[in-house]
Amino acid sequence: MIRINVTSVWVDDQSKALAFYTEKLGFVVKNDIPLGTHRWLTVVGAGEPDGVELLLEPDEHPASKAAKKAFVEDGVPFTSFAVDDVTVAHKDLVAKGVRFTQPPTNMGPVTTAVLDDTCGNLIQLASMN
Amino acid sequence: MGDVFKALADSTRRTILDELAEKDGQSLFEICTRLVMRHNSTLTRQAISQHLAVLEDADLVRSERQGRTKIHHLNTEPLRSIAERWPS
C-alpha cells in the first residue's frame, strides 16, 4: 500500500528555512544529511517523530522560483498545516514576529490563516471548527 | 476609468465588494476561497481575477503590495458620488 513518507516545500536557503521551521513554527529536525552542495533536510511535527517528514528542498530550478513568485503574488499557499486552533496559533506566531497575509478567517467548516515562511512561500494553517 | 454601474451590474462583483466590506485587505487567494466556501462559487481563479480587474478599473477596488503579495482594498468613494451626480 502506498503511503506518504515525505513531502517537500521549496526554500531559497536551507539554513534559513531550518531556523524558521524549527524556531518559529516549532517543527523538529528528523534528517540532516549532507548531499553535495545541499542537504537532505527534513523536519517533523513536534511530538510526531514518526509522522510525515517535510523536506526543506532547495528551489534551484528556475521554474520553481517563477512558480513561487506567482503564488505569493496572488496569496496562494504552497501547502497547508494543521493546528489545534488557528486563532491561538496566529496569536503565538505573530508574537514571534511571523507575518501573515491572511489573518484567521472562518471558512465554514474550517478556519484558516496564511503566513509568510520567509523562504519564498506562503503556508496555510487550518483547524476544523 | 471603467463604468461604476457596469462594474456593479454583476452579482459576483457585488459579492466580492461585500466580502471586502466585511474584511478589507484580501489577497486573490482569500477572495477566491471566500467565494467558494461562503457563496458556493464555481468560478475559476482567472474569472475572479478578471472580475477584480473590472472593479479596479472602476476604482471600486484598489490594490497594494504587502511584501510580495498583492492585497485588495475596497474603495467606496465612487459610490458616494452617486448621491451628488451620476458617476461617470
Backbone of each chain as ProteinMPNN parsed JSONL, in Angstrom:
{"seq_chain_A": "MIRINVTSVWVDDQSKALAFYTEKLGFVVKNDIPLGTHRWLTVVGAGEPDGVELLLEPDEHPASKAAKKAFVEDGVPFTSFAVDDVTVAHKDLVAKGVRFTQPPTNMGPVTTAVLDDTCGNLIQLASMN", "coords_chain_A": {"N_chain_A": [[0.843, -1.196, 0.0], [0.561, 2.194, -0.85], [2.009, 4.94, 0.858], [2.312, 8.211, 2.359], [5.445, 9.403, 2.918], [7.321, 11.426, 2.84], [7.088, 14.865, 2.134], [7.514, 17.891, 0.251], [8.772, 21.281, 0.548], [9.631, 24.08, -1.322], [12.521, 25.881, -0.713], [14.412, 28.955, -0.426], [16.78, 29.052, 0.903], [18.436, 26.744, 2.757], [19.445, 26.753, 5.418], [18.324, 29.039, 6.53], [15.677, 28.332, 6.257], [15.557, 26.112, 7.936], [15.925, 27.337, 10.427], [13.6, 28.945, 10.545], [11.475, 27.076, 10.308], [11.899, 25.434, 12.542], [12.433, 27.129, 14.833], [10.411, 29.116, 14.696], [7.994, 27.895, 13.706], [8.014, 25.541, 15.128], [8.687, 22.946, 14.36], [10.584, 19.82, 14.337], [13.904, 18.673, 13.764], [14.401, 15.916, 11.601], [15.933, 14.455, 9.688], [19.189, 15.266, 8.635], [21.236, 15.331, 6.295], [24.273, 15.59, 4.605], [24.45, 16.44, 1.163], [25.953, 16.714, -1.532], [26.124, 20.055, -2.574], [23.998, 20.727, -1.095], [21.576, 19.749, 1.453], [19.976, 16.766, 2.642], [17.339, 17.526, 4.147], [15.077, 17.223, 6.568], [12.057, 17.847, 8.436], [9.863, 17.166, 11.227], [6.597, 17.179, 12.781], [6.419, 18.465, 16.122], [6.412, 16.09, 18.685], [5.551, 14.191, 16.971], [7.413, 12.16, 15.921], [7.462, 10.042, 14.14], [5.886, 10.867, 12.148], [4.719, 12.243, 8.956], [7.398, 13.403, 6.967], [8.707, 16.646, 6.36], [10.362, 17.881, 3.697], [12.858, 20.226, 3.364], [13.466, 21.661, 0.649], [15.836, 22.732, -1.761], [15.16, 25.489, -3.935], [16.216, 25.357, -6.556], [15.667, 25.013, -9.315], [14.798, 27.048, -12.061], [12.095, 27.17, -12.75], [10.742, 26.569, -10.403], [11.235, 28.772, -8.836], [9.934, 30.766, -10.319], [7.292, 29.851, -10.194], [6.814, 29.989, -7.443], [6.973, 32.756, -7.012], [4.767, 33.685, -8.438], [2.692, 32.421, -7.05], [2.919, 33.582, -4.507], [2.396, 36.254, -5.084], [-0.35, 36.21, -5.677], [-1.267, 35.375, -3.285], [-1.454, 32.676, -2.748], [-1.285, 29.769, -0.843], [1.478, 27.482, -0.518], [1.38, 25.042, 0.707], [-0.474, 23.308, 3.294], [-0.798, 23.271, 6.817], [-1.827, 21.553, 9.794], [-3.299, 22.82, 12.773], [-4.244, 22.941, 16.277], [-5.868, 25.073, 16.982], [-6.447, 27.716, 15.028], [-6.686, 30.441, 15.61], [-5.41, 30.749, 18.084], [-2.834, 29.819, 17.396], [-2.127, 31.726, 15.482], [-1.948, 34.036, 17.061], [0.205, 33.367, 18.753], [2.267, 33.058, 16.864], [2.414, 35.549, 15.612], [3.333, 37.007, 17.754], [5.862, 36.016, 17.782], [6.936, 37.272, 15.687], [6.164, 36.474, 13.155], [4.884, 36.985, 9.883], [1.656, 37.443, 8.581], [-0.344, 36.894, 5.681], [-2.954, 36.502, 5.536], [-5.232, 36.845, 8.052], [-6.675, 34.806, 10.729], [-9.535, 33.288, 9.434], [-12.915, 32.525, 9.253], [-14.063, 29.89, 7.406], [-16.402, 28.472, 7.138], [-16.68, 25.149, 7.583], [-14.089, 25.12, 8.41], [-11.34, 26.949, 9.838], [-8.986, 29.214, 8.601], [-5.638, 30.489, 8.114], [-2.989, 32.43, 6.664], [0.483, 32.359, 6.355], [3.752, 33.922, 5.934], [6.591, 32.213, 5.034], [9.13, 33.145, 4.932], [10.944, 32.075, 3.211], [10.211, 32.216, 0.693], [7.675, 31.24, 0.347], [4.115, 30.97, 0.919], [2.266, 29.736, 3.624], [-0.444, 27.81, 4.638], [-2.412, 27.678, 7.587], [-4.609, 25.511, 9.259], [-7.596, 24.749, 11.057], [-10.188, 22.607, 12.136], [-13.561, 23.602, 12.617]], "CA_chain_A": [[0.0, 0.0, 0.0], [1.338, 3.432, -0.91], [1.746, 5.913, 1.914], [3.135, 9.413, 2.25], [6.565, 9.368, 3.842], [7.932, 12.745, 2.843], [6.582, 15.826, 1.164], [8.536, 18.932, 0.286], [8.474, 22.688, 0.32], [10.821, 24.681, -1.959], [13.036, 27.015, 0.061], [15.516, 29.648, -1.107], [18.003, 28.882, 1.683], [18.109, 25.657, 3.693], [19.749, 27.119, 6.81], [17.299, 29.995, 6.946], [14.428, 27.565, 6.35], [15.635, 25.288, 9.143], [15.694, 28.218, 11.572], [12.191, 29.367, 10.583], [10.561, 25.945, 10.528], [12.056, 24.893, 13.892], [12.306, 28.138, 15.888], [9.131, 29.836, 14.649], [6.832, 27.009, 13.558], [8.07, 24.501, 16.145], [8.998, 21.604, 13.864], [11.794, 19.216, 14.891], [14.716, 18.057, 12.703], [14.361, 14.452, 11.552], [17.133, 14.059, 8.947], [20.038, 16.349, 8.126], [22.304, 14.555, 5.672], [24.94, 16.335, 3.532], [24.159, 15.864, -0.157], [26.542, 17.663, -2.464], [26.141, 21.412, -2.018], [22.825, 20.906, -0.258], [21.368, 18.739, 2.491], [18.677, 16.102, 2.74], [16.97, 18.168, 5.397], [13.64, 17.053, 6.807], [11.55, 18.114, 9.789], [8.562, 16.548, 11.547], [5.866, 17.897, 13.812], [6.845, 18.16, 17.488], [5.554, 15.047, 19.242], [5.206, 13.233, 15.905], [8.699, 11.773, 15.325], [7.26, 9.089, 13.042], [4.915, 11.435, 11.218], [5.183, 12.598, 7.61], [8.515, 14.344, 7.005], [8.68, 17.768, 5.435], [11.693, 18.112, 3.132], [13.158, 21.623, 3.035], [14.151, 21.361, -0.611], [16.296, 23.941, -2.464], [14.334, 25.852, -5.104], [17.227, 25.675, -7.563], [15.161, 25.054, -10.686], [14.179, 28.35, -12.351], [10.631, 27.05, -12.795], [10.184, 26.592, -9.052], [11.294, 30.173, -8.399], [8.874, 31.502, -11.024], [6.001, 29.409, -9.655], [6.691, 30.539, -6.088], [6.72, 34.198, -7.103], [3.381, 33.869, -8.886], [1.8, 32.002, -5.962], [2.979, 34.571, -3.424], [1.729, 37.482, -5.527], [-1.8, 36.033, -5.565], [-1.603, 34.963, -1.922], [-1.784, 31.244, -2.748], [-0.365, 28.987, -0.024], [2.137, 26.353, -1.18], [0.821, 23.845, 1.331], [-1.292, 23.604, 4.458], [-0.502, 22.5, 8.01], [-2.909, 21.529, 10.773], [-3.057, 23.24, 14.154], [-5.447, 22.69, 17.081], [-6.714, 26.261, 16.95], [-5.762, 28.693, 14.186], [-6.668, 31.757, 16.256], [-4.357, 30.693, 19.101], [-1.552, 29.696, 16.689], [-1.876, 33.026, 14.858], [-1.519, 34.968, 18.113], [1.548, 32.951, 19.173], [3.251, 33.274, 15.797], [2.569, 36.998, 15.43], [4.195, 37.427, 18.862], [7.232, 35.615, 17.43], [7.375, 38.073, 14.548], [5.767, 35.891, 11.87], [3.972, 37.849, 9.129], [0.544, 36.733, 7.948], [-1.01, 37.587, 4.572], [-4.387, 36.351, 5.81], [-5.477, 36.522, 9.463], [-7.645, 33.712, 10.863], [-10.802, 33.583, 8.775], [-13.865, 31.409, 9.283], [-14.458, 29.479, 6.064], [-17.445, 27.461, 7.263], [-16.255, 24.029, 8.427], [-12.673, 25.237, 8.751], [-10.78, 28.299, 9.966], [-7.652, 29.195, 8.002], [-4.819, 31.697, 8.1], [-1.867, 32.205, 5.751], [1.69, 33.046, 6.818], [4.926, 34.008, 5.065], [7.637, 31.374, 5.653], [10.379, 33.916, 4.72], [11.806, 31.347, 2.286], [9.606, 32.335, -0.633], [6.379, 30.55, 0.284], [3.051, 31.214, 1.877], [1.838, 28.472, 4.224], [-1.754, 27.921, 5.27], [-2.702, 26.925, 8.809], [-6.037, 25.202, 9.273], [-8.174, 23.923, 12.124], [-11.605, 22.357, 11.906], [-14.401, 24.304, 13.596]], "C_chain_A": [[0.883, 1.253, 0.0], [0.993, 4.328, 0.271], [2.68, 7.109, 1.754], [4.19, 9.388, 3.338], [7.171, 10.756, 3.988], [7.227, 13.617, 1.809], [7.497, 17.036, 1.269], [7.983, 20.333, 0.089], [9.761, 23.284, -0.251], [11.278, 25.886, -1.167], [14.235, 27.649, -0.638], [16.844, 29.47, -0.386], [17.713, 27.864, 2.785], [18.37, 26.023, 5.163], [18.694, 28.068, 7.373], [15.97, 29.258, 7.163], [14.41, 26.732, 7.637], [15.339, 26.137, 10.383], [14.212, 28.578, 11.681], [11.27, 28.214, 10.97], [10.7, 25.329, 11.928], [11.766, 25.962, 14.955], [10.951, 28.847, 15.893], [7.944, 28.864, 14.64], [6.853, 25.823, 14.515], [8.262, 23.077, 15.636], [10.317, 21.125, 14.467], [12.558, 18.538, 13.756], [14.605, 16.536, 12.766], [15.622, 13.937, 10.863], [17.885, 15.292, 8.468], [21.299, 15.698, 7.577], [22.942, 15.371, 4.544], [24.722, 15.639, 2.194], [24.67, 16.845, -1.205], [26.575, 19.037, -1.829], [24.967, 21.642, -1.07], [22.713, 19.8, 0.771], [20.018, 18.059, 2.269], [18.159, 16.483, 4.12], [15.46, 18.043, 5.6], [13.289, 17.381, 8.259], [10.218, 17.375, 9.959], [7.884, 17.396, 12.615], [6.374, 17.5, 15.188], [5.872, 17.131, 18.072], [5.084, 14.043, 18.207], [6.468, 12.772, 15.187], [8.541, 10.8, 14.152], [6.224, 9.588, 12.029], [5.535, 11.724, 9.856], [6.303, 13.633, 7.734], [8.321, 15.443, 5.972], [10.116, 18.046, 4.994], [11.85, 19.588, 2.784], [14.079, 21.586, 1.827], [14.571, 22.646, -1.33], [15.468, 24.205, -3.727], [15.221, 26.212, -6.294], [16.678, 25.799, -8.971], [14.469, 26.395, -10.936], [12.652, 28.296, -12.34], [10.03, 27.124, -11.396], [10.191, 28.02, -8.515], [10.151, 30.974, -9.018], [7.505, 31.141, -10.453], [5.775, 30.017, -8.272], [6.306, 32.018, -6.117], [5.26, 34.464, -7.469], [2.393, 33.496, -7.783], [1.742, 33.075, -4.883], [2.243, 35.843, -3.825], [0.206, 37.38, -5.357], [-2.229, 35.541, -4.187], [-1.915, 33.483, -1.785], [-0.799, 30.468, -1.882], [0.19, 27.789, -0.778], [1.621, 25.042, -0.612], [0.111, 24.26, 2.614], [-0.908, 22.693, 5.628], [-1.669, 22.603, 8.995], [-2.438, 22.076, 12.111], [-4.35, 22.981, 14.93], [-6.416, 23.856, 16.961], [-5.968, 27.373, 16.2], [-5.638, 30.048, 14.886], [-5.561, 31.829, 17.305], [-2.98, 30.666, 18.435], [-1.15, 31.024, 16.066], [-1.323, 34.01, 15.887], [-0.08, 34.652, 18.547], [2.591, 33.332, 18.128], [3.475, 34.76, 15.529], [3.495, 37.543, 16.526], [5.654, 37.077, 18.592], [7.745, 36.355, 16.2], [7.014, 37.504, 13.185], [4.71, 36.783, 11.206], [2.891, 37.0, 8.452], [-0.002, 37.554, 6.781], [-2.521, 37.442, 4.703], [-4.564, 35.992, 7.281], [-6.485, 35.378, 9.551], [-9.014, 34.109, 10.314], [-11.676, 32.345, 8.796], [-14.333, 31.103, 7.869], [-15.54, 28.399, 6.126], [-16.965, 26.335, 8.153], [-14.838, 24.193, 8.972], [-12.306, 26.707, 8.964], [-9.356, 28.241, 9.443], [-6.958, 30.54, 8.192], [-3.631, 31.385, 7.196], [-0.665, 33.044, 6.206], [2.798, 33.006, 5.768], [6.059, 33.233, 5.721], [9.034, 31.976, 5.498], [11.341, 33.24, 3.75], [11.198, 31.329, 0.891], [8.262, 31.663, -0.772], [5.376, 31.149, 1.257], [2.56, 29.848, 2.338], [0.498, 28.697, 4.921], [-1.797, 27.101, 6.561], [-4.206, 26.694, 8.835], [-6.41, 24.437, 10.523], [-9.665, 23.782, 11.847], [-12.415, 23.056, 13.003], [-15.291, 23.323, 14.357]], "O_chain_A": [[1.839, 1.344, 0.769], [-0.173, 4.459, 0.64], [3.712, 7.019, 1.089], [3.874, 9.356, 4.527], [7.491, 11.205, 5.089], [6.827, 13.144, 0.745], [8.189, 17.197, 2.275], [6.897, 20.537, -0.454], [10.85, 23.032, 0.265], [10.504, 26.822, -0.966], [14.98, 26.975, -1.351], [17.907, 29.7, -0.964], [16.855, 28.088, 3.638], [17.601, 25.642, 6.045], [18.238, 27.931, 8.508], [15.242, 29.525, 8.119], [13.396, 26.654, 8.331], [14.601, 25.716, 11.274], [13.633, 28.526, 12.766], [10.406, 28.351, 11.837], [9.739, 24.764, 12.45], [10.962, 25.742, 15.861], [10.404, 29.145, 16.955], [7.019, 28.982, 15.444], [5.831, 25.164, 14.701], [8.034, 22.114, 16.368], [11.074, 21.913, 15.036], [11.956, 17.905, 12.888], [14.702, 15.94, 13.838], [16.308, 13.069, 11.403], [17.287, 16.241, 7.961], [22.293, 15.532, 8.285], [22.245, 15.801, 3.625], [24.797, 14.414, 2.096], [23.926, 17.692, -1.7], [26.999, 19.186, -0.682], [24.94, 22.626, -0.332], [23.638, 19.007, 0.945], [19.061, 18.664, 1.786], [18.491, 15.853, 5.124], [14.671, 18.674, 4.896], [14.099, 17.219, 9.171], [9.55, 17.015, 8.99], [8.521, 18.223, 13.269], [6.723, 16.34, 15.412], [4.656, 17.287, 17.965], [4.306, 13.142, 18.522], [6.594, 12.966, 13.978], [9.399, 10.747, 13.271], [5.753, 8.837, 11.175], [6.721, 11.481, 9.634], [6.194, 14.601, 8.487], [7.84, 15.204, 4.864], [10.972, 18.398, 5.806], [11.07, 20.136, 2.004], [15.3, 21.493, 1.955], [13.755, 23.553, -1.494], [15.127, 23.29, -4.476], [15.014, 27.231, -6.954], [17.173, 26.611, -9.752], [13.652, 26.834, -10.127], [11.995, 29.266, -11.962], [8.943, 27.671, -11.212], [9.261, 28.431, -7.82], [9.485, 31.756, -8.34], [6.66, 32.013, -10.251], [4.684, 30.5, -7.967], [5.444, 32.472, -5.365], [4.607, 35.338, -6.898], [1.379, 34.168, -7.598], [0.667, 33.436, -4.404], [1.548, 36.445, -3.007], [-0.444, 38.34, -4.946], [-3.415, 35.315, -3.946], [-2.563, 33.069, -0.824], [0.402, 30.497, -2.149], [-0.51, 27.156, -1.569], [1.444, 24.061, -1.335], [0.102, 25.438, 2.971], [-0.716, 21.49, 5.449], [-2.394, 23.597, 9.026], [-1.309, 21.823, 12.53], [-5.417, 22.821, 14.336], [-7.626, 23.663, 16.852], [-4.972, 27.901, 16.696], [-4.614, 30.722, 14.77], [-4.86, 32.835, 17.409], [-2.07, 31.387, 18.845], [0.018, 31.41, 16.109], [-0.356, 34.724, 15.622], [0.746, 35.554, 18.69], [3.655, 33.857, 18.455], [4.598, 35.181, 15.25], [4.326, 38.416, 16.274], [6.567, 37.734, 19.091], [8.853, 36.097, 15.729], [7.499, 37.992, 12.164], [3.781, 37.267, 11.853], [3.183, 35.976, 7.835], [-0.11, 38.776, 6.881], [-3.279, 38.17, 4.062], [-4.094, 34.941, 7.717], [-7.09, 35.017, 8.541], [-9.572, 35.14, 10.689], [-11.247, 31.257, 8.412], [-14.929, 31.955, 7.21], [-15.59, 27.516, 5.27], [-16.846, 26.524, 9.364], [-14.439, 23.481, 9.894], [-12.89, 27.597, 8.345], [-8.599, 27.334, 9.792], [-7.595, 31.572, 8.4], [-3.299, 30.219, 6.983], [-0.77, 34.253, 6.413], [2.788, 32.184, 4.851], [6.454, 33.552, 6.843], [10.019, 31.357, 5.902], [12.426, 33.759, 3.489], [11.598, 30.549, 0.027], [7.752, 31.522, -1.884], [5.737, 31.747, 2.271], [2.451, 28.916, 1.541], [0.329, 29.645, 5.687], [-1.287, 25.982, 6.62], [-4.983, 27.579, 8.476], [-5.654, 23.589, 10.998], [-10.317, 24.718, 11.384], [-12.006, 23.095, 14.163], [-16.065, 23.735, 15.222]]}, "seq_chain_B": "MGDVFKALADSTRRTILDELAEKDGQSLFEICTRLVMRHNSTLTRQAISQHLAVLEDADLVRSERQGRTKIHHLNTEPLRSIAERWPS", "coords_chain_B": {"N_chain_B": [[-11.277, 55.508, -16.814], [-13.304, 52.789, -15.676], [-16.825, 52.003, -16.052], [-18.845, 52.583, -13.3], [-21.449, 51.677, -12.775], [-21.649, 49.553, -14.562], [-19.708, 47.923, -13.523], [-20.925, 47.259, -11.13], [-23.079, 45.847, -11.958], [-22.844, 43.134, -12.094], [-23.429, 40.191, -10.244], [-21.486, 38.607, -8.99], [-19.381, 40.371, -8.772], [-20.489, 42.198, -7.031], [-20.684, 40.586, -4.793], [-17.986, 40.159, -4.239], [-17.298, 42.754, -3.463], [-18.891, 42.938, -1.177], [-17.64, 41.046, 0.459], [-15.159, 42.246, 0.773], [-15.992, 44.478, 2.1], [-16.748, 43.387, 4.483], [-14.337, 42.365, 5.431], [-11.626, 44.179, 4.977], [-8.87, 44.3, 2.705], [-7.57, 41.885, 1.174], [-6.004, 39.01, -0.275], [-5.882, 37.667, -3.639], [-6.193, 34.918, -3.431], [-7.537, 34.649, -0.945], [-9.947, 35.93, -1.487], [-10.945, 34.28, -3.523], [-11.201, 31.888, -2.061], [-13.131, 32.617, -0.156], [-15.334, 33.071, -1.842], [-15.812, 30.529, -2.789], [-16.181, 28.972, -0.413], [-18.122, 30.335, 1.077], [-20.015, 31.248, -0.656], [-20.481, 29.332, -2.459], [-19.347, 29.396, -4.965], [-18.425, 28.574, -8.327], [-16.56, 29.588, -9.898], [-13.492, 30.082, -11.729], [-10.1, 30.836, -10.715], [-8.986, 32.569, -12.544], [-11.249, 33.781, -13.635], [-12.263, 35.171, -11.436], [-10.159, 36.854, -10.994], [-10.37, 38.415, -13.266], [-12.821, 39.662, -12.789], [-12.057, 41.184, -10.59], [-10.302, 42.908, -11.851], [-12.058, 44.462, -13.371], [-13.43, 45.741, -11.309], [-11.317, 47.157, -10.201], [-10.722, 48.822, -12.29], [-12.93, 50.452, -12.277], [-12.395, 51.798, -10.037], [-13.422, 50.866, -7.671], [-12.165, 49.003, -6.286], [-8.983, 48.945, -4.882], [-5.529, 48.158, -5.152], [-2.595, 47.067, -3.391], [0.864, 46.393, -2.677], [1.832, 44.07, -0.278], [4.572, 43.196, 1.176], [5.49, 40.728, -0.991], [3.045, 40.17, -1.848], [-0.053, 40.799, -3.461], [-2.522, 42.876, -2.301], [-5.982, 43.479, -1.917], [-8.165, 46.269, -1.669], [-11.239, 47.742, -0.548], [-12.834, 50.485, -2.104], [-14.988, 52.961, -1.514], [-15.517, 55.389, -2.506], [-16.365, 56.082, -5.239], [-19.03, 55.324, -5.052], [-20.174, 57.026, -3.216], [-20.293, 59.377, -4.621], [-22.523, 59.067, -6.129], [-24.675, 60.119, -4.779], [-24.524, 62.763, -5.313], [-24.256, 63.145, -8.067], [-24.573, 61.388, -11.178], [-22.188, 58.846, -11.402], [-19.35, 59.064, -13.513]], "CA_chain_B": [[-11.856, 54.749, -15.715], [-14.444, 51.983, -16.089], [-18.169, 52.415, -15.639], [-19.172, 52.069, -11.965], [-22.701, 50.912, -12.876], [-21.352, 48.297, -15.253], [-18.96, 47.098, -12.568], [-21.849, 46.804, -10.087], [-24.184, 45.105, -12.568], [-22.609, 41.703, -11.976], [-23.637, 39.776, -8.855], [-20.215, 38.135, -8.417], [-18.58, 41.545, -8.394], [-21.084, 42.766, -5.816], [-20.304, 39.696, -3.691], [-16.582, 40.463, -3.915], [-17.307, 44.007, -2.7], [-19.451, 42.614, 0.143], [-16.614, 40.355, 1.242], [-14.129, 43.233, 1.127], [-16.591, 45.376, 3.09], [-16.717, 42.675, 5.76], [-12.927, 42.373, 5.861], [-10.855, 44.879, 3.962], [-7.486, 43.87, 2.56], [-7.51, 40.442, 0.935], [-5.297, 38.527, -1.465], [-6.747, 36.971, -4.609], [-6.48, 33.593, -2.876], [-8.568, 34.722, 0.096], [-11.222, 36.26, -2.145], [-11.399, 33.045, -4.196], [-11.622, 30.921, -1.04], [-14.398, 33.088, 0.411], [-16.408, 32.872, -2.81], [-16.103, 29.09, -2.85], [-16.643, 28.424, 0.858], [-19.273, 31.042, 1.64], [-21.021, 31.559, -1.677], [-20.633, 28.174, -3.33], [-18.963, 29.801, -6.323], [-17.688, 27.584, -9.121], [-15.71, 30.346, -10.813], [-12.057, 29.825, -11.673], [-9.276, 31.941, -10.226], [-8.836, 33.54, -13.644], [-12.502, 34.533, -13.769], [-12.342, 36.096, -10.307], [-9.124, 37.856, -11.261], [-10.917, 39.345, -14.267], [-13.83, 40.478, -12.097], [-11.319, 42.16, -9.778], [-9.748, 43.914, -12.766], [-13.165, 45.365, -13.704], [-13.667, 46.553, -10.109], [-10.183, 48.092, -10.073], [-10.857, 49.788, -13.373], [-13.976, 51.387, -11.847], [-11.867, 52.379, -8.793], [-14.152, 50.359, -6.502], [-11.155, 48.215, -5.585], [-7.604, 49.398, -5.079], [-4.614, 47.129, -4.669], [-1.26, 47.488, -2.988], [1.747, 45.271, -2.352], [2.24, 43.871, 1.108], [5.636, 42.254, 0.88], [5.388, 40.404, -2.415], [1.671, 39.759, -2.112], [-0.962, 41.872, -3.856], [-3.669, 42.911, -1.392], [-7.062, 44.288, -2.484], [-8.93, 47.072, -0.711], [-12.485, 48.338, -1.023], [-12.884, 51.954, -2.165], [-16.411, 53.286, -1.699], [-15.606, 56.777, -2.98], [-17.22, 56.239, -6.429], [-20.44, 55.122, -4.684], [-20.622, 58.236, -2.52], [-20.561, 60.44, -5.591], [-23.858, 58.85, -6.703], [-25.602, 60.993, -4.071], [-24.459, 64.113, -5.878], [-24.398, 63.142, -9.521], [-24.247, 60.073, -11.727], [-20.746, 58.656, -11.603], [-19.004, 58.975, -14.938]], "C_chain_B": [[-13.098, 54.0, -16.193], [-15.749, 52.494, -15.501], [-18.524, 51.762, -14.296], [-20.436, 51.206, -12.015], [-22.478, 49.559, -13.523], [-20.619, 47.352, -14.292], [-19.894, 46.498, -11.517], [-22.955, 45.905, -10.637], [-24.06, 43.605, -12.368], [-22.667, 41.264, -10.515], [-22.344, 39.264, -8.211], [-19.377, 39.316, -7.955], [-19.158, 42.207, -7.149], [-20.724, 41.911, -4.591], [-18.868, 39.954, -3.255], [-16.515, 41.74, -3.073], [-17.851, 43.78, -1.288], [-18.39, 41.98, 1.037], [-15.501, 41.315, 1.663], [-14.66, 44.232, 2.152], [-16.541, 44.725, 4.465], [-15.304, 42.632, 6.315], [-12.084, 42.977, 4.768], [-9.423, 44.353, 3.913], [-7.378, 42.372, 2.398], [-6.696, 40.141, -0.317], [-6.315, 37.879, -2.405], [-7.149, 35.6, -4.057], [-7.6, 33.645, -1.846], [-9.931, 35.042, -0.517], [-11.797, 35.016, -2.819], [-11.944, 32.051, -3.177], [-12.962, 31.319, -0.44], [-15.559, 32.835, -0.548], [-16.811, 31.401, -2.887], [-16.782, 28.624, -1.566], [-17.951, 29.054, 1.326], [-20.367, 31.294, 0.621], [-21.169, 30.458, -2.72], [-20.279, 28.488, -4.792], [-18.204, 28.686, -7.037], [-16.726, 28.277, -10.088], [-14.233, 29.988, -10.642], [-11.349, 31.051, -11.109], [-9.142, 33.024, -11.297], [-10.08, 34.409, -13.769], [-12.614, 35.57, -12.647], [-11.317, 37.215, -10.472], [-9.628, 38.893, -12.265], [-11.998, 40.236, -13.648], [-13.146, 41.572, -11.261], [-10.747, 43.281, -10.647], [-10.819, 44.935, -13.152], [-13.435, 46.308, -12.526], [-12.545, 47.576, -9.899], [-10.288, 49.199, -11.098], [-11.904, 50.856, -13.018], [-13.594, 52.077, -10.537], [-12.667, 51.967, -7.554], [-13.233, 49.486, -5.652], [-9.79, 48.816, -5.909], [-6.675, 48.339, -4.521], [-3.262, 47.733, -4.326], [-0.45, 46.243, -2.682], [2.005, 45.246, -0.858], [3.298, 42.797, 1.063], [5.585, 41.983, -0.608], [3.965, 40.031, -2.803], [0.794, 40.965, -2.432], [-2.236, 41.788, -3.0], [-4.71, 43.896, -1.929], [-7.869, 44.994, -1.394], [-10.189, 47.626, -1.375], [-12.357, 49.857, -1.041], [-14.319, 52.37, -2.495], [-16.615, 54.695, -2.256], [-16.515, 56.935, -4.209], [-18.708, 56.085, -6.103], [-21.0, 56.368, -4.008], [-21.02, 59.318, -3.513], [-21.925, 60.274, -6.252], [-24.858, 59.82, -6.072], [-25.624, 62.403, -4.68], [-24.789, 64.14, -7.367], [-24.106, 61.731, -10.001], [-22.737, 59.945, -11.893], [-20.447, 58.527, -13.099], [-18.451, 57.59, -15.245]], "O_chain_B": [[-13.857, 54.511, -17.017], [-15.763, 53.308, -14.578], [-18.505, 50.537, -14.172], [-20.502, 50.148, -11.39], [-23.039, 48.549, -13.098], [-20.88, 46.15, -14.257], [-19.688, 45.371, -11.066], [-23.685, 45.275, -9.871], [-25.05, 42.88, -12.461], [-22.041, 41.876, -9.65], [-22.129, 39.465, -7.016], [-18.747, 39.277, -6.898], [-18.415, 42.716, -6.309], [-20.49, 42.434, -3.502], [-18.563, 39.968, -2.062], [-15.773, 41.807, -2.094], [-17.346, 44.351, -0.322], [-18.257, 42.326, 2.211], [-14.968, 41.214, 2.768], [-13.905, 44.768, 2.965], [-16.326, 45.392, 5.477], [-15.088, 42.835, 7.51], [-11.853, 42.345, 3.736], [-8.838, 44.007, 4.939], [-7.124, 41.657, 3.368], [-6.697, 40.906, -1.282], [-7.447, 37.586, -2.019], [-8.296, 35.176, -4.196], [-8.501, 32.806, -1.855], [-10.948, 34.483, -0.105], [-12.989, 34.732, -2.7], [-12.998, 31.448, -3.381], [-13.831, 30.472, -0.235], [-16.642, 32.433, -0.123], [-17.988, 31.071, -3.031], [-17.823, 27.968, -1.609], [-18.794, 28.373, 1.909], [-21.519, 31.528, 0.987], [-21.872, 30.611, -3.719], [-20.846, 27.913, -5.722], [-17.435, 27.949, -6.419], [-16.155, 27.644, -10.975], [-13.787, 29.638, -9.549], [-11.912, 32.143, -11.034], [-9.177, 34.22, -11.007], [-9.986, 35.618, -13.982], [-13.013, 36.709, -12.885], [-11.576, 38.369, -10.132], [-9.354, 40.086, -12.136], [-12.076, 41.426, -13.953], [-13.591, 42.719, -11.227], [-10.71, 44.443, -10.241], [-10.535, 46.129, -13.251], [-13.64, 47.507, -12.71], [-12.789, 48.706, -9.476], [-9.986, 50.359, -10.819], [-11.776, 52.016, -13.412], [-14.379, 52.852, -9.99], [-12.604, 52.629, -6.518], [-13.483, 49.259, -4.468], [-9.491, 49.148, -7.057], [-6.996, 47.691, -3.525], [-2.845, 48.75, -4.879], [-1.006, 45.169, -2.454], [2.35, 46.26, -0.252], [2.98, 41.615, 0.929], [5.632, 42.917, -1.409], [3.705, 39.627, -3.937], [0.875, 42.005, -1.779], [-2.927, 40.769, -2.983], [-4.371, 45.005, -2.344], [-8.204, 44.417, -0.36], [-10.213, 47.933, -2.567], [-11.831, 50.449, -0.098], [-14.799, 52.159, -3.608], [-17.748, 55.136, -2.453], [-17.357, 57.833, -4.226], [-19.554, 56.649, -6.795], [-22.162, 56.721, -4.206], [-21.96, 60.078, -3.28], [-22.438, 61.211, -6.864], [-25.779, 60.29, -6.74], [-26.612, 63.129, -4.571], [-25.494, 65.023, -7.855], [-23.454, 60.96, -9.296], [-22.089, 60.828, -12.454], [-21.228, 57.937, -13.846], [-18.099, 57.306, -16.39]]}, "name": "protein", "num_of_chains": 2, "seq": "MIRINVTSVWVDDQSKALAFYTEKLGFVVKNDIPLGTHRWLTVVGAGEPDGVELLLEPDEHPASKAAKKAFVEDGVPFTSFAVDDVTVAHKDLVAKGVRFTQPPTNMGPVTTAVLDDTCGNLIQLASMNMGDVFKALADSTRRTILDELAEKDGQSLFEICTRLVMRHNSTLTRQAISQHLAVLEDADLVRSERQGRTKIHHLNTEPLRSIAERWPS"}
